[in-house]
Amino acid sequence: MKATDVRAKTMDELGTELESLKKEQFNLRFQRATGQLENTARVRQVRRDIARIQTIMREKHVATSA
């Protein structure tokens, strides 16, 4: 997921995407704990996507309130 793709989405879409990524992160943590995780790089990718979405949501919130 690129930042330009994220910036093109609305706040509602970002909220939905953030929720789904957090659920995926939760499932990945369980898979890692039980030894079933095959793609270990996905954990890092999801974590960074979550941070990217949160950052852009914050930018949009500040821009609208200022």
Number of C-alpha atoms within 10 A of each C-alpha: 11 9 12 9 8 18 16 10 14 11 17 10 12 19 15 10 17 20 13 13 17 15 12 16 19 12 14 20 15 13 14 14 10 9 9 11 16 10 9 11 9 14 17 11 13 18 14 13 19 19 13 18 22 15 13 18 21 13 12 14 12 10 9 8 6 5
